[in-house]
Amino acid sequence: MSDVTADQSEPEPSSGKRIWLLAALGALVLGAGAFSALYFGLLFSGSEPAEDEGEISKPVGLDIEFVPLDSLVVSLGPGANASHLVVTMQLEVSKGYVSEVEFLKPRIADVLNSYLRALQPEDIEQTGSLIRLRAQMLRRVQIIVGDGRIRDLLITEFVLN
């Protein structure tokens, strides 16, 4: 009889491990759920969902107009691979200043012609020169017309003949 009572009073070692295993598994599931909720913005998002998804937003840039400039033809000289450069541009202008820019088009053409004539053929033929030339021409036009009136200079044609 003493053998039977000794076996019943002794707890099984596997039941304690099972409790810890279930607790760890539960904590892992809760942690993964909390991480997912935070990662996907389900908790603490701070913004309400949009009620009217079908509303069309106002397009950007409605307060601008494009003013075309006459094509400029510049001879490049004897050392160039091409004999002429043909450039056509448009100015992106704020709507309130279109008439001022139209009035100053002859002065703009003069300054751009002078700048392009002063360039060496290597300056035009280099890779990436168009970006630098565009920035220089835009700055010159902004100085003539005034800051805040010209937003951008768009080169629509740049041909070496």
Backbone as CSV, one residue per row, in Angstrom:
resi,resn,N_x,N_y,N_z,CA_x,CA_y,CA_z,C_x,C_y,C_z
1,MET,0.766,-1.181,0.000,0.000,0.000,0.000,0.818,1.262,0.000
2,SER,1.903,1.150,0.575,2.748,2.322,0.593,3.229,2.703,-0.798
3,ASP,3.322,1.731,-1.670,3.742,2.036,-3.042,2.670,2.812,-3.801
4,VAL,1.411,2.515,-3.560,0.321,3.159,-4.280,0.183,4.616,-3.844
5,THR,0.315,4.911,-2.588,0.174,6.283,-2.118,1.345,7.157,-2.539
6,ALA,2.492,6.588,-2.662,3.652,7.361,-3.079,3.530,7.801,-4.525
7,ASP,2.958,6.965,-5.388,2.803,7.314,-6.800,1.741,8.386,-7.003
8,GLN,0.695,8.391,-6.204,-0.391,9.340,-6.405,-0.042,10.731,-5.887
9,SER,0.739,10.860,-4.880,1.059,12.165,-4.318,2.121,12.924,-5.114
10,GLU,2.838,12.268,-5.937,3.918,12.884,-6.727,3.343,13.516,-8.005
11,PRO,3.482,14.863,-8.258,2.934,15.492,-9.471,3.747,15.104,-10.711
12,GLU,3.073,15.137,-11.823,3.756,14.795,-13.070,4.622,15.974,-13.520
13,PRO,5.857,15.737,-13.913,6.724,16.833,-14.317,6.307,17.464,-15.642
14,SER,5.590,16.785,-16.508,5.242,17.319,-17.820,4.115,18.343,-17.751
15,SER,3.259,18.352,-16.747,2.145,19.302,-16.687,2.643,20.728,-16.422
16,GLY,3.700,20.938,-15.682,4.273,22.266,-15.447,4.894,22.836,-16.712
17,LYS,5.544,21.970,-17.472,6.128,22.411,-18.746,5.036,22.779,-19.740
18,ARG,3.944,22.026,-19.678,2.844,22.272,-20.603,2.222,23.651,-20.336
19,ILE,2.096,24.036,-19.092,1.529,25.342,-18.741,2.428,26.467,-19.258
20,TRP,3.732,26.335,-19.064,4.675,27.354,-19.548,4.675,27.424,-21.073
21,LEU,4.560,26.289,-21.714,4.529,26.256,-23.175,3.278,26.952,-23.705
22,LEU,2.117,26.686,-23.092,0.880,27.343,-23.514,0.930,28.851,-23.246
23,ALA,1.515,29.255,-22.129,1.633,30.680,-21.813,2.547,31.386,-22.813
24,ALA,3.654,30.763,-23.171,4.580,31.354,-24.141,3.938,31.447,-25.519
25,LEU,3.203,30.413,-25.909,2.527,30.412,-27.201,1.452,31.504,-27.246
26,GLY,0.700,31.667,-26.169,-0.318,32.720,-26.095,0.302,34.110,-26.174
27,ALA,1.421,34.315,-25.473,2.104,35.607,-25.517,2.623,35.897,-26.923
28,LEU,3.115,34.881,-27.603,3.615,35.043,-28.965,2.486,35.441,-29.917
29,VAL,1.333,34.799,-29.783,0.192,35.120,-30.640,-0.300,36.545,-30.370
30,LEU,-0.403,36.923,-29.100,-0.830,38.279,-28.762,0.177,39.325,-29.247
31,GLY,1.454,39.046,-29.117,2.485,39.967,-29.589,2.436,40.146,-31.099
32,ALA,2.250,39.038,-31.826,2.164,39.119,-33.284,0.924,39.896,-33.708
33,GLY,-0.175,39.697,-33.013,-1.403,40.434,-33.327,-1.252,41.924,-33.070
34,ALA,-0.622,42.278,-31.958,-0.408,43.691,-31.643,0.532,44.342,-32.655
35,PHE,1.589,43.632,-33.025,2.513,44.167,-34.025,1.795,44.400,-35.351
36,SER,0.991,43.427,-35.771,0.268,43.563,-37.039,-0.694,44.740,-37.001
37,ALA,-1.393,44.910,-35.889,-2.351,46.015,-35.777,-1.642,47.363,-35.848
38,LEU,-0.502,47.487,-35.214,0.249,48.740,-35.268,0.869,48.960,-36.639
39,TYR,1.400,47.915,-37.225,2.081,48.027,-38.515,1.110,48.451,-39.620
40,PHE,-0.075,47.869,-39.607,-1.044,48.177,-40.651,-1.948,49.353,-40.297
41,GLY,-1.677,50.033,-39.191,-2.393,51.249,-38.841,-3.780,51.036,-38.281
42,LEU,-4.059,49.869,-37.758,-5.376,49.628,-37.187,-5.522,50.262,-35.808
43,LEU,-4.426,50.444,-35.098,-4.431,51.090,-33.790,-3.684,52.410,-33.878
44,PHE,-4.166,53.406,-33.201,-3.492,54.703,-33.088,-3.219,55.348,-34.438
45,SER,-4.115,55.198,-35.396,-3.872,55.775,-36.723,-4.034,57.287,-36.714
46,GLY,-4.905,57.822,-35.864,-5.042,59.267,-35.743,-5.807,59.923,-36.867
47,SER,-6.294,59.176,-37.814,-7.063,59.773,-38.900,-8.319,58.958,-39.130
48,GLU,-9.347,59.661,-39.514,-10.609,59.009,-39.805,-10.593,58.555,-41.261
49,PRO,-11.243,57.463,-41.571,-11.318,57.056,-42.971,-12.126,58.065,-43.781
50,ALA,-11.743,58.236,-45.015,-12.417,59.198,-45.879,-13.840,58.737,-46.137
51,GLU,-14.792,59.662,-45.956,-16.183,59.303,-46.142,-16.561,59.288,-47.610
52,ASP,-16.002,60.212,-48.386,-16.379,60.326,-49.785,-15.163,60.028,-50.654
53,GLU,-14.965,58.763,-50.957,-13.804,58.349,-51.744,-13.934,58.766,-53.207
54,GLY,-15.153,58.944,-53.705,-15.359,59.232,-55.112,-15.192,60.695,-55.480
55,GLU,-14.890,61.566,-54.536,-14.755,62.988,-54.817,-13.491,63.247,-55.633
56,ILE,-13.616,64.038,-56.677,-12.484,64.336,-57.547,-11.753,65.544,-56.988
57,SER,-10.452,65.405,-56.830,-9.669,66.515,-56.300,-9.342,67.505,-57.413
58,LYS,-9.084,68.732,-57.018,-8.754,69.792,-57.966,-7.358,69.547,-58.524
59,PRO,-7.201,69.542,-59.846,-5.875,69.327,-60.431,-4.900,70.431,-60.044
60,VAL,-3.666,70.030,-59.884,-2.616,70.975,-59.525,-2.215,71.758,-60.769
61,GLY,-1.947,73.041,-60.612,-1.417,73.828,-61.712,-2.453,74.551,-62.538
62,LEU,-3.630,74.788,-62.000,-4.635,75.506,-62.770,-4.369,77.001,-62.840
63,ASP,-3.464,77.494,-62.049,-3.187,78.929,-62.038,-1.960,79.285,-62.873
64,ILE,-1.666,78.488,-63.892,-0.521,78.765,-64.763,-0.979,78.793,-66.219
65,GLU,-0.162,79.427,-67.028,-0.340,79.408,-68.478,1.028,79.243,-69.115
66,PHE,1.030,78.742,-70.328,2.278,78.559,-71.054,2.368,79.614,-72.150
67,VAL,3.490,80.309,-72.161,3.736,81.352,-73.155,4.828,80.835,-74.090
68,PRO,4.486,80.585,-75.358,5.504,80.087,-76.288,6.451,81.200,-76.716
69,LEU,7.704,80.837,-76.869,8.713,81.760,-77.393,9.029,81.351,-78.821
70,ASP,9.450,82.314,-79.619,9.841,82.015,-80.994,11.080,81.129,-80.992
71,SER,11.217,80.310,-82.033,12.397,79.449,-82.154,13.645,80.298,-82.316
72,LEU,14.703,79.877,-81.665,15.993,80.553,-81.778,16.920,79.669,-82.599
73,VAL,17.569,80.262,-83.595,18.547,79.551,-84.412,19.886,80.232,-84.197
74,VAL,20.849,79.462,-83.699,22.161,80.006,-83.357,23.211,79.239,-84.145
75,SER,24.105,79.970,-84.838,25.208,79.290,-85.523,26.293,78.979,-84.501
76,LEU,26.881,77.799,-84.636,27.831,77.321,-83.633,29.282,77.605,-83.978
77,GLY,29.567,77.971,-85.181,30.950,78.292,-85.527,31.665,77.127,-86.185
78,PRO,32.920,77.374,-86.606,33.646,76.375,-87.393,34.132,75.163,-86.595
79,GLY,34.301,75.243,-85.298,34.860,74.130,-84.531,33.844,73.110,-84.061
80,ALA,32.582,73.287,-84.379,31.534,72.403,-83.856,31.241,71.271,-84.824
81,ASN,30.695,70.183,-84.292,30.279,69.054,-85.128,29.041,69.405,-85.941
82,ALA,28.189,70.265,-85.416,26.993,70.725,-86.116,27.161,72.209,-86.421
83,SER,26.424,72.698,-87.403,26.587,74.102,-87.774,25.587,75.022,-87.076
84,HIS,24.403,74.506,-86.725,23.376,75.341,-86.111,22.724,74.628,-84.927
85,LEU,22.234,75.440,-84.017,21.425,74.962,-82.903,20.054,75.607,-83.027
86,VAL,19.015,74.778,-83.013,17.643,75.272,-83.058,17.003,74.955,-81.707
87,VAL,16.501,76.000,-81.032,15.892,75.837,-79.711,14.509,76.476,-79.722
88,THR,13.522,75.714,-79.276,12.172,76.233,-79.095,11.788,76.015,-77.640
89,MET,11.221,77.054,-77.029,10.918,76.995,-75.595,9.531,77.546,-75.306
90,GLN,9.034,77.192,-74.125,7.816,77.777,-73.581,8.081,78.151,-72.134
91,LEU,7.446,79.216,-71.703,7.589,79.670,-70.321,6.330,79.314,-69.542
92,GLU,6.516,78.740,-68.372,5.399,78.456,-67.469,5.229,79.685,-66.579
93,VAL,4.111,80.388,-66.774,3.906,81.699,-66.163,2.684,81.653,-65.244
94,SER,2.765,82.332,-64.105,1.593,82.506,-63.247,0.566,83.338,-64.003
95,LYS,-0.712,82.999,-63.864,-1.761,83.600,-64.694,-1.809,85.120,-64.650
96,GLY,-1.547,85.719,-63.553,-1.642,87.167,-63.440,-0.559,87.931,-64.179
97,TYR,0.483,87.242,-64.639,1.630,87.927,-65.234,1.814,87.622,-66.717
98,VAL,0.837,87.017,-67.358,0.984,86.625,-68.763,1.185,87.846,-69.656
99,SER,0.438,88.904,-69.437,0.564,90.092,-70.298,1.938,90.742,-70.144
100,GLU,2.482,90.754,-68.928,3.827,91.304,-68.717,4.879,90.482,-69.458
101,VAL,4.741,89.164,-69.403,5.709,88.293,-70.079,5.591,88.456,-71.590
102,GLU,4.368,88.545,-72.107,4.170,88.765,-73.548,4.826,90.076,-73.982
103,PHE,4.699,91.104,-73.166,5.289,92.404,-73.477,6.815,92.325,-73.509
104,LEU,7.410,91.491,-72.651,8.870,91.396,-72.548,9.485,90.305,-73.430
105,LYS,8.710,89.681,-74.308,9.245,88.609,-75.160,10.434,89.042,-76.023
106,PRO,10.458,90.244,-76.617,11.646,90.637,-77.393,12.912,90.713,-76.535
107,ARG,12.789,91.219,-75.323,13.952,91.298,-74.433,14.405,89.891,-74.019
108,ILE,13.450,89.009,-73.760,13.776,87.622,-73.391,14.520,86.945,-74.534
109,ALA,14.030,87.124,-75.767,14.691,86.525,-76.927,16.105,87.067,-77.091
110,ASP,16.294,88.355,-76.856,17.623,88.960,-76.971,18.598,88.362,-75.957
111,VAL,18.165,88.245,-74.722,19.048,87.710,-73.679,19.381,86.245,-73.946
112,LEU,18.386,85.462,-74.362,18.642,84.044,-74.631,19.548,83.863,-75.844
113,ASN,19.351,84.680,-76.887,20.245,84.628,-78.054,21.671,84.977,-77.658
114,SER,21.832,86.020,-76.868,23.174,86.425,-76.431,23.845,85.326,-75.617
115,TYR,23.084,84.694,-74.731,23.649,83.618,-73.911,24.058,82.429,-74.777
116,LEU,23.184,82.025,-75.688,23.492,80.855,-76.522,24.649,81.133,-77.482
117,ARG,24.780,82.363,-77.955,25.897,82.709,-78.846,27.223,82.686,-78.102
118,ALA,27.207,82.976,-76.811,28.442,83.024,-76.024,28.951,81.633,-75.646
119,LEU,28.137,80.613,-75.831,28.557,79.257,-75.463,29.547,78.692,-76.469
120,GLN,30.438,77.873,-75.979,31.361,77.139,-76.838,30.658,75.871,-77.339
121,PRO,31.058,75.341,-78.487,30.424,74.114,-78.986,30.514,72.948,-77.996
122,GLU,31.599,72.876,-77.232,31.748,71.791,-76.257,30.685,71.891,-75.156
123,ASP,30.291,73.123,-74.818,29.281,73.317,-73.774,27.934,72.734,-74.177
124,ILE,27.634,72.782,-75.457,26.346,72.300,-75.950,26.384,70.799,-76.218
125,GLU,27.513,70.289,-76.675,27.605,68.894,-77.089,27.847,67.926,-75.936
126,GLN,28.188,68.415,-74.759,28.457,67.532,-73.622,27.188,66.827,-73.159
127,THR,27.391,65.624,-72.585,26.279,64.900,-72.000,25.783,65.654,-70.769
128,GLY,24.484,65.812,-70.651,23.907,66.516,-69.514,23.939,68.020,-69.629
129,SER,24.336,68.533,-70.780,24.421,69.986,-70.923,23.046,70.645,-70.961
130,LEU,22.046,69.920,-71.398,20.711,70.503,-71.522,20.163,70.949,-70.163
131,ILE,20.443,70.197,-69.125,19.968,70.554,-67.783,20.619,71.856,-67.320
132,ARG,21.914,71.959,-67.523,22.642,73.164,-67.115,22.207,74.375,-67.939
133,LEU,22.070,74.195,-69.247,21.633,75.291,-70.115,20.230,75.765,-69.735
134,ARG,19.355,74.833,-69.460,17.982,75.172,-69.084,17.953,75.991,-67.794
135,ALA,18.742,75.577,-66.818,18.795,76.310,-65.548,19.341,77.721,-65.750
136,GLN,20.372,77.856,-66.573,20.946,79.175,-66.840,19.947,80.084,-67.560
137,MET,19.266,79.522,-68.561,18.301,80.332,-69.307,17.111,80.719,-68.429
138,LEU,16.650,79.809,-67.588,15.544,80.119,-66.684,15.914,81.255,-65.743
139,ARG,17.109,81.204,-65.195,17.529,82.260,-64.268,17.611,83.610,-64.972
140,ARG,18.104,83.622,-66.200,18.191,84.879,-66.946,16.798,85.460,-67.230
141,VAL,15.860,84.594,-67.578,14.491,85.054,-67.837,13.850,85.562,-66.548
142,GLN,14.090,84.884,-65.436,13.533,85.329,-64.156,14.076,86.698,-63.754
143,ILE,15.326,86.964,-64.080,15.904,88.278,-63.771,15.223,89.367,-64.603
144,ILE,14.946,89.084,-65.868,14.304,90.069,-66.742,12.867,90.345,-66.302
145,VAL,12.106,89.301,-66.092,10.677,89.436,-65.830,10.398,89.752,-64.368
146,GLY,11.189,89.214,-63.472,10.971,89.411,-62.040,10.705,88.074,-61.364
147,ASP,11.115,87.976,-60.122,10.931,86.732,-59.376,9.453,86.465,-59.109
148,GLY,9.090,85.194,-59.144,7.729,84.785,-58.850,6.791,84.803,-60.035
149,ARG,7.249,85.281,-61.170,6.379,85.349,-62.340,6.571,84.144,-63.256
150,ILE,7.815,83.724,-63.422,8.137,82.580,-64.271,8.410,81.387,-63.363
151,ARG,7.647,80.324,-63.555,7.845,79.134,-62.728,8.853,78.173,-63.342
152,ASP,8.836,78.071,-64.671,9.720,77.101,-65.306,9.923,77.478,-66.763
153,LEU,10.987,76.955,-67.331,11.281,77.113,-68.747,11.282,75.714,-69.340
154,LEU,10.428,75.493,-70.311,10.302,74.180,-70.933,10.942,74.219,-72.308
155,ILE,11.878,73.333,-72.551,12.523,73.242,-73.860,11.760,72.205,-74.663
156,THR,11.088,72.667,-75.711,10.279,71.757,-76.519,11.024,71.258,-77.751
157,GLU,12.104,71.950,-78.120,12.920,71.506,-79.257,14.362,71.937,-79.004
158,PHE,15.283,71.004,-79.191,16.713,71.281,-79.019,17.433,70.425,-80.052
159,VAL,17.729,71.028,-81.206,18.258,70.267,-82.338,19.582,70.860,-82.781
160,LEU,20.582,69.997,-82.921,21.864,70.391,-83.500,21.874,69.937,-84.955
161,ASN,21.947,70.899,-85.895,21.994,70.580,-87.332,23.404,70.712,-87.842
